[in-house]
């Protein structure tokens, strides 16, 4: 059964149930009111009988008088003595039995609905007493034919009204749900077209309110398509880049192996070249595995309390060897800062950022390292006076194997913007931090790393 049919059936059944409960309540109330009116009429008739009767003593049973029929509103009357003998009636006929045999046994006035010869009657039974002695029992009865007819008509009207209301509700619900679910059919068709054509660039248009449930669903679906499109494009680019990166070392290795096979001599230069390319492939595979762990949030971290200022000074001393006479390394503002994290991973981030700054800063330039506290966080900055990054490349510098079209792309040794910045980005993310970059072409680049300050412990 379709969702549209289920919703229509649900709404129709719910409405039918409500109308059924309402009909039962109306029936009970009307029935109570009609019976109450009949009981009131019987009681007034009894009062009239009481006023018109002339009861002086127990011996006066023969002089009891019943009201005339035209004053009783079609009320039948019987008077029974204490011996169970019918003494008086106001009708002619063969009915000699009590209207309500059980009522004769009651010592208090009682109203009951009974059937007498297939006639539905409402009977009032009242014991008559002289002083404290019971002397007779009066039973007054009137037909409930009008009440029954009224209630039967009411039941018919309520049932017909319920059926008609459910039918109308079903039609309206079917039309309404069709309109409401029409965008979902569009979602289904679009998803099928995407599946058949492998085209993630398609989007679903929606003319209704964007903040209703369907609008939010379509917005979420379009956002998912956008992310999937970016993901697939990134994967395609990643596969292309991996293929490009692997082709070069494999070509070098194959070439050296062919030379050794041709000349039958494993010369030292060829073996060294093969070893270097194998090391390069090993580093690349290791970086890819590390990046995959970081992106999936499964990067193992040895959380400890780290003196970030001490770690920064250690990196500065190591990178002085790389800088040599080419670039001047300066230590800017530095504060004593403690963070919780994996020291080796954070050191890897610093080495990568400082190494990039040195590689892309021309001869005679400067690289400045700084550490401070800002808004309850640790702020690491690596600023260089290099060639900068093109504005169109800035949003992509943390992507794997991204190649900028201009000056700052990657170094000859395969490092730079290939995997290093992607790894740094995800290591910082796994530490609950943030890494940002600001750059102006020809003026330099600044990388900023934000990390949460350590609390009392790192558990």
Number of C-alpha atoms within 10 A of each C-alpha: 5 7 11 18 15 12 15 22 17 14 17 22 15 13 17 20 14 12 19 15 12 13 19 13 12 15 17 12 11 16 17 12 12 18 15 12 13 19 19 12 16 25 18 13 22 23 12 15 21 16 13 14 15 15 18 11 11 14 9 11 19 11 11 16 17 22 18 12 13 8 11 21 12 11 23 20 26 21 25 21 18 14 8 12 13 17 14 17 19 16 12 6 7 6 11 10 11 19 25 22 12 11 22 22 11 13 13 11 16 15 18 15 17 18 14 13 8 7 12 17 21 23 27 24 30 22 22 22 14 12 8 7 9 14 19 22 24 24 27 25 26 22 19 20 13 10 17 14 11 15 17 13 12 17 16 12 13 19 16 12 14 20 14 13 16 22 14 13 20 21 14 14 21 20 14 15 16 17 12 13 15 13 20 17 11 15 20 13 13 17 20 12 14 16 11 9 9 11 14 21 12 15 18 17 13 14 7 11 10 13 10 9 10 18 18 13 16 20 18 12 16 19 13 13 20 16 13 14 16 14 12 13 13 16 13 12 15 16 13 13 17 17 11 12 17 15 12 12 19 15 12 17 19 13 14 20 16 12 14 15 11 9 9 10 10 13 12 9 10 18 15 12 15 20 13 15 19 16 13 18 16 12 12 19 13 12 16 17 13 17 22 15 16 21 17 10 13 11 16 12 14 12 15 15 18 18 15 25 18 13 15 20 14 12 16 20 11 11 17 15 9 14 21 11 10 15 22 17 21 16 14 15 11 17 14 12 18 19 22 22 24 18 19 12 18 19 17 17 22 23 19 20 22 25 19 21 30 26 20 24 24 15 14 11 17 20 24 19 22 18 22 18 17 10 8 11 18 22 23 22 23 23 24 29 23 26 19 23 25 17 12 11 16 16 11 15 22 22 18 22 28 22 17 17 11 12 13 21 19 18 13 7 7 13 19 24 23 23 22 23 23 23 26 25 23 25 28 20 17 19 19 12 18 17 20 14 17 14 20 16 15 13 12 21 22 22 18 18 22 22 23 19 18 19 11 7 10 12 8
